[in-house]
Amino acid sequence: MISPAQIQSCIEQGLECTLAQVTGDGRHFEAMIISPAFRGLRRIQQHQLVYHALGDRMREEIHALSMQTYTPEEWAARQR
């Protein structure tokens, strides 16, 4: 069974991240990811980048992944 830490590591290795946090119960996970790679992309394209970073794990080990994705600028604006 895959852990939240393993998913977080895969995301961080496959995608330039300012921040990646993953929580979950072993089958259902939630991720918050801040990445400059998301600049200029629609939300679905951002999610596709994360899916690409996770590769086959999305089909084989992760049953569900809910994501919140932000550019560093979007995240900074939310913190005000």
C-alpha positions as CSV (number, residue, x, y, z in Angstrom):
1,M,0.0,0.0,0.0
2,I,1.3,3.4,-0.9
3,S,1.7,6.1,1.7
4,P,1.1,9.9,1.5
5,A,4.8,10.4,1.9
6,Q,5.6,8.2,-1.1
7,I,3.1,10.1,-3.3
8,Q,4.5,13.4,-2.1
9,S,8.0,12.2,-3.0
10,C,6.9,11.1,-6.5
11,I,5.2,14.5,-7.1
12,E,8.3,16.4,-5.9
13,Q,10.6,14.3,-8.0
14,G,8.5,14.6,-11.2
15,L,7.5,18.2,-10.9
16,E,9.2,21.4,-9.8
17,C,7.3,22.3,-6.5
18,T,7.5,25.1,-4.1
19,L,5.3,23.0,-1.8
20,A,3.7,19.6,-2.0
21,Q,1.6,18.2,0.9
22,V,-0.2,14.9,0.7
23,T,-2.6,13.3,3.2
24,G,-4.6,10.1,3.0
25,D,-5.6,6.8,4.2
26,G,-3.8,4.4,1.8
27,R,-6.4,4.5,-1.0
28,H,-7.9,8.0,-1.0
29,F,-5.5,11.0,-0.9
30,E,-5.6,14.8,-0.9
31,A,-2.8,16.9,-2.2
32,M,-2.0,20.6,-2.2
33,I,0.7,21.5,-4.7
34,I,2.3,24.8,-5.4
35,S,4.4,24.9,-8.6
36,P,5.7,27.5,-11.0
37,A,5.1,24.8,-13.7
38,F,1.4,25.6,-13.4
39,R,1.8,29.2,-14.7
40,G,-0.4,29.8,-17.7
41,L,-2.1,26.4,-17.5
42,R,-5.8,25.6,-16.9
43,R,-6.6,23.6,-13.8
44,I,-7.1,20.4,-15.8
45,Q,-3.6,20.9,-17.4
46,Q,-2.1,21.4,-13.9
47,H,-3.7,18.2,-12.7
48,Q,-2.4,16.4,-15.8
49,L,1.1,17.4,-14.9
50,V,0.7,15.9,-11.4
51,Y,-0.8,12.7,-13.0
52,H,2.3,12.5,-15.3
53,A,4.6,12.9,-12.3
54,L,2.8,10.0,-10.6
55,G,2.9,7.8,-13.7
56,D,1.6,4.2,-13.3
57,R,0.9,4.7,-9.6
58,M,-2.3,6.6,-10.6
59,R,-3.6,3.4,-12.3
60,E,-2.2,0.8,-10.0
61,E,-1.8,2.1,-6.4
62,I,-3.9,5.3,-6.0
63,H,-7.6,4.8,-6.0
64,A,-8.5,8.5,-5.6
65,L,-6.5,11.7,-5.5
66,S,-8.1,15.1,-4.8
67,M,-5.9,18.0,-5.7
68,Q,-5.6,21.7,-5.0
69,T,-3.1,23.2,-7.4
70,Y,-1.7,26.8,-7.3
71,T,1.0,28.8,-8.9
72,P,3.3,30.6,-6.3
73,E,1.6,33.8,-7.2
74,E,-1.9,32.4,-6.6
75,W,-0.8,30.9,-3.3
76,A,0.8,34.2,-2.2
77,A,-2.5,36.1,-3.0
78,R,-4.5,33.6,-0.9
79,Q,-2.2,34.3,2.1
80,R,-3.1,38.0,2.2
